[in-house]
Amino acid sequence: MIDKSATEIDDELIGMRRDIHRHPDLAGEERRTSALVTERLRAAGLAVVTGVGGHGVVAVLDGVGEGPTVAYRADMDAVDDNEMFDCAFASQVPGAAHLCGHDLHTAIGVGIALVLARLRKQLNGRVVFVFQPAEETCEGARAMIEDGVLERTAPQEIYALHCGPNPVGTFAVGPGQPGQDRFRIELAGPGAADDARRLVAMIDGLSTVGRPQAPRQLQQLMDDMQTPDGPLARFVYALSRSSSGDDGARVHAYLRAWPESRYAEVREEVRRWVDALPRGRVEFTEPPLPAMVCSPELNAAAASYLRGALGADAVMVLHAAYPFNGEDFAYFLHHVAGAMFYLGVANPETGINGVPHSPDFAADEHAIGIGVRAMAGFLSHRLDALA
């Protein structure tokens, strides 16, 4: 039944994705996208509330019987950048592009809701769909939580998908994604510019991993992520830049690290470097963006379900976090057990790399239907498991 219902809306969802892709909304400006989501879900009979934490949309689907509540989150906003991948539905908004796949995330979230709405009579319990604004600025999840989304809906579990560079037709489950720390160093005195340049070299030198620049490097990164206790079991990825003027020099830096204990260690090291300078001062963001830590038990449950539904080779188990992206879905997981899974959108044969936030990011649209079928089935499965 799920496959039949999903097949009937495949073309509609691809069209919706392309519409959102042509007209991307930046963080905090998701009026058009949230209106599309609202219109489609209300037409399907879901109870919809808008304006949650900004332009967030919350839609509730009740089955025919009493039961548990599970939630599914999809982010809606675009990246503040220009698109490089040439396609017929390229962004028409200068300085805004869906380079992280949130257009797919939104279309898939709508698709899951439409499929389960058609199967409402087979559901015992409630599914809550959370369409989140402002993920790219790491503000939307916290805003929705502060607006009471979890208190009002009380989900026992919450899930999400994210586009990944694994092959289309596959999923990856893993420990999560790193958080992010930021800091600023102020320097004064005649040697401030030279001190700033040295600090940039020292901060960047903290990195134990670098962004892949070629397909071979990306494959090595994916191999390392699948290696238990491998080279990415602990990592730091740091980037910094300096500027100088008549009043001194400044260094701005951000870093991602795993596990979270590494942030305290790095902060202490940076403080020692700055304290050794006669007129240096460092200010850290308080607190850092937390790491997104997925439930190992729910990861295992998802891997088992997806292998049964899609085949043993369709699920990749990651033992390390992807080092270069954070996720404010972390805030939801600090309140509710859950996990984010990585939906393969890469297709090297057609030149689609599937690497989020790369300037030439693109996704194989077959992934939309795959994601809808897999997650509609999995959410239904979790309702039964929790009953």
C-alpha positions in Angstrom: 0.0 0.0 0.0 2.8 2.4 0.8 4.6 1.8 -2.5 1.4 2.2 -4.5 0.5 5.5 -2.7 4.0 6.8 -3.1 4.1 6.0 -6.8 0.9 8.0 -7.4 2.6 11.2 -6.0 6.1 10.7 -7.3 5.7 13.3 -10.1 3.9 15.7 -7.9 6.7 15.7 -5.3 9.4 16.1 -8.0 7.5 19.1 -9.3 7.2 20.5 -5.8 10.9 20.1 -5.2 11.7 21.9 -8.4 9.3 24.7 -7.5 11.0 25.2 -4.2 14.4 25.0 -5.8 13.6 27.7 -8.3 12.3 30.0 -5.5 14.5 29.4 -2.5 13.7 31.1 0.8 16.6 32.1 3.0 16.6 31.5 6.8 13.8 33.4 8.5 12.1 34.2 5.2 10.4 30.9 4.4 7.0 32.4 3.7 6.6 31.0 0.2 7.8 27.5 1.1 5.8 27.3 4.3 2.7 28.4 2.4 3.2 25.6 -0.2 3.6 23.0 2.6 0.6 24.3 4.5 -1.7 24.3 1.5 -0.8 20.7 0.5 -1.1 19.2 4.0 -4.4 20.9 4.8 -5.8 19.6 1.5 -4.8 16.1 2.7 -6.8 16.5 5.9 -4.0 17.1 8.4 -4.4 19.6 11.3 -1.9 22.3 10.5 -0.6 25.2 12.7 1.6 27.9 11.1 3.9 30.5 12.4 5.6 28.2 14.9 9.0 29.6 15.8 8.9 32.0 12.8 7.7 30.4 9.6 7.6 26.9 11.0 4.7 24.6 10.2 3.4 21.8 12.4 1.0 19.2 10.9 -0.7 16.5 12.9 -2.0 13.2 11.5 -4.1 11.0 13.8 -4.7 7.4 13.0 -8.0 5.7 13.7 -6.8 4.2 17.0 -5.2 5.5 20.2 -1.4 5.0 20.4 2.0 6.6 20.7 3.3 9.8 19.0 6.3 10.0 16.7 7.5 13.1 14.9 9.3 13.8 11.7 11.2 17.0 11.0 12.1 18.6 7.7 14.0 21.9 7.2 12.9 24.4 4.6 15.5 27.2 4.2 18.1 27.7 1.5 21.8 28.6 1.7 23.0 32.2 1.4 25.0 31.6 -1.8 24.7 31.3 -5.6 24.0 28.1 -7.5 26.7 26.7 -9.8 25.1 23.4 -11.0 23.3 24.0 -14.3 19.8 22.7 -14.4 16.4 23.6 -15.9 15.1 24.6 -12.5 18.0 26.6 -11.2 17.5 29.2 -8.5 15.9 32.4 -9.7 16.8 34.3 -6.6 20.3 35.8 -6.6 22.3 34.9 -3.5 20.0 32.1 -2.5 20.2 28.4 -3.5 19.3 25.0 -2.1 22.9 23.7 -1.8 22.0 21.6 1.3 19.1 19.7 -0.1 16.4 21.3 2.0 14.1 21.4 -1.0 14.3 17.6 -1.2 13.8 17.4 2.6 10.6 19.5 2.4 9.2 17.5 -0.6 10.0 14.2 1.1 8.3 15.4 4.4 5.2 16.4 2.5 5.3 13.1 0.6 5.5 11.0 3.8 2.5 13.0 5.2 0.5 12.4 2.1 1.2 8.7 2.0 0.4 8.1 5.6 -2.8 10.3 5.4 -4.0 7.8 2.7 -3.3 5.0 5.1 -4.8 6.7 8.2 -7.1 3.8 8.8 -4.1 1.5 9.3 -2.4 3.7 11.9 -2.8 3.5 15.6 -1.3 6.7 17.1 -0.2 10.1 15.9 2.5 11.3 13.5 3.6 14.9 13.9 5.3 16.6 11.0 7.6 19.5 11.9 8.6 21.7 9.0 11.4 23.9 10.4 12.7 27.3 9.4 16.2 28.8 9.8 18.3 25.6 10.0 21.1 27.3 8.2 21.5 29.9 10.9 21.0 27.3 13.6 18.0 29.3 15.0 14.9 27.5 13.8 14.9 24.3 16.0 15.4 26.3 19.2 12.8 28.8 18.2 10.2 26.1 17.5 11.0 24.4 20.8 10.8 27.7 22.7 7.4 28.2 21.0 6.2 25.0 22.6 6.2 22.5 19.7 7.4 19.6 21.8 5.2 20.5 24.8 2.1 20.6 22.7 2.7 17.4 20.6 4.8 15.3 23.1 6.4 12.9 20.7 8.2 9.9 22.1 10.6 9.8 19.2 11.6 12.2 16.4 13.3 11.5 13.1 14.8 13.3 10.1 16.5 12.7 6.8 19.4 14.6 5.3 20.8 14.4 1.8 24.1 12.6 1.8 26.9 11.8 -0.8 26.2 8.1 -0.6 24.7 6.5 -3.8 21.1 7.0 -4.6 19.0 4.1 -3.3 21.1 3.8 -0.1 20.8 5.1 3.4 23.5 5.7 6.1 23.0 5.6 9.8 25.6 7.1 12.1 26.4 8.7 15.5 25.4 12.2 14.4 27.1 15.4 13.5 29.5 17.7 15.3 28.5 20.9 16.9 30.3 24.2 16.3 32.3 26.6 18.3 33.2 30.2 17.3 35.7 32.7 18.8 37.2 36.0 18.1 40.6 37.2 19.1 41.5 40.9 19.5 45.1 42.0 19.3 46.8 45.3 19.8 50.3 46.8 19.6 52.8 47.2 16.8 53.2 43.4 16.2 49.4 42.7 16.1 49.2 41.9 12.4 52.1 39.4 12.6 50.6 37.8 15.7 47.3 37.4 14.0 48.9 35.7 11.0 50.7 33.3 13.3 47.5 32.6 15.3 45.7 31.8 12.0 48.4 29.2 11.1 48.2 27.7 14.6 44.4 27.5 14.7 44.1 26.0 11.2 46.9 23.6 12.3 44.5 22.2 14.8 42.6 20.5 12.0 43.0 16.8 11.8 40.8 16.4 8.7 40.4 18.5 5.5 37.5 18.9 3.1 37.7 16.4 0.2 38.9 18.2 -3.0 38.6 15.2 -5.4 36.4 12.1 -5.7 39.2 9.9 -4.4 39.4 11.9 -1.3 35.7 11.8 -0.8 35.7 8.0 -1.1 38.5 7.9 1.5 36.5 10.0 3.9 33.5 7.7 3.5 35.7 4.7 4.1 37.1 6.4 7.3 33.6 7.1 8.5 32.8 3.4 8.3 35.8 2.3 10.2 35.2 1.6 13.9 37.7 3.5 16.1 39.2 4.9 12.9 40.9 8.2 12.1 37.6 10.1 12.6 36.8 8.7 16.0 38.3 12.0 17.3 38.7 15.0 15.0 39.0 18.8 14.8 38.1 20.9 11.7 39.1 24.5 12.2 39.1 27.5 9.9 40.2 31.1 10.7 40.9 34.4 9.1 42.6 37.6 10.2 42.1 41.3 9.5 44.1 44.3 10.6 43.7 48.1 10.9 45.1 51.1 12.7 43.5 49.9 15.9 45.1 46.4 15.8 44.2 43.1 14.4 41.5 40.5 14.8 41.2 36.8 14.2 37.8 35.1 13.6 37.6 31.4 13.8 35.2 28.5 14.0 35.7 24.8 14.5 33.9 21.5 14.6 35.0 18.7 16.8 34.1 15.2 17.9 33.5 14.2 20.6 32.1 17.3 22.3 34.8 17.1 25.0 37.3 18.3 22.4 35.7 21.8 22.5 36.9 22.4 26.1 40.4 21.1 25.2 40.7 23.4 22.2 39.4 26.4 24.1 42.1 25.9 26.7 44.8 25.6 24.1 43.7 28.8 22.3 43.5 30.7 25.7 47.1 29.7 26.4 48.2 31.0 23.0 46.4 34.3 23.5 47.5 34.8 27.1 51.1 34.5 26.0 50.6 37.7 23.9 51.0 41.0 25.7 47.9 42.6 24.4 45.6 39.8 23.3 42.0 38.9 24.3 39.8 36.0 23.2 36.0 35.8 23.3 34.2 32.5 22.8 30.6 31.9 21.7 28.6 30.9 24.7 27.6 28.1 24.5 28.7 26.3 21.4 26.2 24.7 19.0 25.7 21.3 20.6 26.5 18.1 18.7 23.7 16.2 17.1 23.9 12.8 18.9 21.6 10.1 17.5 20.2 7.3 19.6 22.3 4.1 19.0 19.2 2.0 19.7 17.0 3.8 17.2 19.8 3.8 14.7 19.9 0.0 15.0 16.2 -0.2 14.7 16.2 1.9 11.5 19.1 -0.1 10.0 17.2 -3.3 10.6 14.0 -2.0 9.2 15.6 -0.4 6.1 17.6 -3.6 5.3 14.4 -5.6 5.4 12.6 -3.1 3.2 15.4 -2.2 0.7 17.9 -5.1 0.9 21.0 -5.8 3.0 23.3 -3.7 0.8 21.1 -0.6 1.0 22.2 0.5 4.5 25.7 1.8 5.4 26.6 2.0 9.1 28.8 5.0 9.9 31.1 4.9 13.0 32.1 8.5 12.8 30.4 11.8 12.2 30.7 13.8 9.0 33.2 16.5 10.0 32.1 19.5 8.0 28.4 20.1 8.8 26.5 20.7 11.9 22.7 20.4 12.5 20.4 22.2 14.8 18.2 19.1 14.8 20.6 18.6 17.8 18.2 20.7 19.9 15.3 18.3 19.2 17.5 15.3 20.1 18.4 17.0 23.4 14.7 16.7 24.4 13.4 13.6 22.5 15.0 10.3 21.6 15.6 10.1 17.9 17.9 10.0 14.9 18.8 11.5 11.6 19.5 9.2 8.6 21.4 10.1 5.5 19.6 9.6 2.3 21.8 8.8 -0.7 21.4 11.4 -3.5 24.7 10.9 -5.4 24.9 9.5 -8.9 28.5 9.8 -10.2 27.4 8.4 -13.6 25.4 11.6 -14.2 27.8 14.0 -12.5 25.8 14.4 -9.3 28.0 14.5 -6.3 25.4 14.8 -3.5 27.9 16.7 -1.2 25.9 19.2 0.9 27.2 22.8 0.8 29.5 22.2 -2.1 29.1 24.9 -4.7 28.1 22.4 -7.3 25.7 20.4 -5.1 23.1 18.4 -6.9 20.8 15.5 -6.1 19.3 12.6 -8.0 15.6 13.2 -7.8 14.9 9.4 -7.6 15.9 9.8 -3.9 12.6 11.7 -3.2 10.4 8.7 -3.8 12.9 6.4 -2.0 12.9 8.6 1.0 9.1 8.8 1.1 8.6 5.1 0.9 11.3 4.2 3.4 10.3 6.8 6.1 6.5 6.3 5.7 7.1 2.6 6.3 9.5 3.2 9.2 7.3 5.7 11.0 4.4 3.3 10.8 6.7 0.6 12.0 7.7 2.7 15.0 4.1 3.4 16.0 3.5 -0.4 16.1 6.8 -1.0 18.0 5.9 1.7 20.7 2.3 0.5 21.1 
